[in-house]
Amino acid sequence: MTAVALLLLAGGGHGLLRVTMRRPPSRAFGVAPTMALSVLAGAAVIGVLTTLCGVTQLSTRLWPALFPAMLLLCTIGVLPSRAAKALNVDRHEDSKSMHVPQRPPIDWLFLAVAAIAAVLLSWGTSAAPVISNDEYAIWAVRGRALWMMGRLDPAIFLGANADFQHLDYPLGVPALISWGDQLAGHVDDGSAHILLISLIAAMLAVVGWALNALAGPLAGIGGTLLVAGTPGLLSKWGVLLMADTPQVAFAVSLVLMLAVWVRRGGGDLLVVAAVMGAGALATKVEGALFVVAAFAAALAVAPGGRAARRPVLISFGAAVASAIPWAVWTHAHHLENDLINGETLSIDHVRRVIGYGALAIREIGRYWPGHGWLLVAATAVVCLLAATVPAARGPVGVVIVAWLLSCVGLWAQYVIAAGRSHFGALGGRELQAHFASSASRVLLTPAVLLMVLLPLAAGLTWAGRRSLVRVRTPEPQLSAPRATSASA
């Protein structure tokens, strides 16, 4: 039943994209990228719908709301064009629709690489039991409760019977675990593994498509391979029932959608960006940081005045609106974040921990996936060169600003969280222990953005320099033959 769960998930995501874009998404992106985006969109809609059912006291099981809603979206996604227009699902194409140069053969290559990565990760991993503490106590137990109890039972979701950590974490990943279990009819760790792995695979295809659309096929191929090679992404953290790699999938896809939008324009990209933002917000608390960083980067870099930036704000508002029900529910039940809360944000606490800022920077460099300082230096050189190419400034600027804001936000989170009561006395060792337990997975999102930035900047710089040389080099002109006199 895992295949059925994945197909329904992708079908629902495709239907959501069609409804919100008001045309088949394959006409905007091509078939292969649409398949990848549909998987991510389907996961986002399952997370948001399950959360909405839970906070409104509807059943979080498949019936009566979740499965019919996904089935309806699947049906909309496969409607013939004439029927979709008659039902006002599709609109007539107009000149404002986004047009991205499509290269179907190379897009299928990216999708094939993503599929191979998913198969390799799933081989044997799907049979791995849930054994680590975080897998069970934060994610799996809540996913199973959504199915078996059919509601946000206080024993689990309010910690009435046990002091579970991170009770304020969103329900995106537990909802996916519950989705696979319910369609299988029993607890199915294998289905949960494959559903989460499919999100990373979909992101790989999106990376290839976006870099290819912006900087050409070499950038797409290089970026896909660099992202796939990020330490921990397709190995340690990619095979656990945890939210860190799904968070990477949504956040990186969001940044790339906005980078393509800055270069190409078009409302379709902002629609997809809103869906990716909703998925990021439904995955982990850090999703709020990455969503703010991505949209702030687009606003900072986007050309034009307020009118040009208004669609970005609307897209951002749509993503934020999807997270409001969970935020209201957690606030009503006094569920505070373990790291960032009223106590750790107090002026007195910030004054006491700000001295650990330098230590936090060193620890970030120590635990950065892939020994990042050398990669940062190489990328900085390429980005400086890209700044000399006007066409490269927009997309590269979006990724750079999003990366910088993400790094600063994570640094601030670690510093502010120092000395929280869970770890006892305030001190450097306590902060180092916090980094040792979480940094290699929490830093995955900015690490992958850095992997994307290098081929993006290099490809755009190379393309810009080549076009500049062609403009400056005039075509050789043949001299006109000399006129000869008639007497000659």
Buried (B, 14 or more C-beta within 10 A) or exposed (E): BBEEBBEBBBBBBBBBBBBBBBBBBBBBBBBBBBBBBBBBBBBBBBBBBBBBBBBEEBBBBBEEBBBEBBBEBBEBBEBEEEEBBEEEBBEEEEEEBBEBEBBEEBBBBBBEBBBEBBEEBBEEBBEBEBEBEBBBBBBBBBBBBBBBBBBBBEEBBBBEEEEBEBBBBBBBBBBBBBBBBBBBEEBBBBBBBBBBBBBBBBBBBBBBBBBBBBBBBBBBBBBBBBBBEBBBBBEBBBBBBBBBBBBBBBBBBBBBBBBBBBBBBBBBBBBBBBBBBBBBBBBBBBBBBBBBBBBBBBBBBBEEEEEEBEBBBBBBEBBBEBBEBBBEBBEEBEBBBBBBBEEBEEEEBEEEBEEBEEBBBEBBEBBBBBEBEEBBEEBBEBBEBBBEBEBBBBBBBBBBBBBBBBBEBBBBBBBBBBBBEEBEEBEEEBBBEBBEEBBBBBBBBBBBBBBBBBBBBBBBBBBBBEEEEEEEEEEEEEEEEEEEEEEE
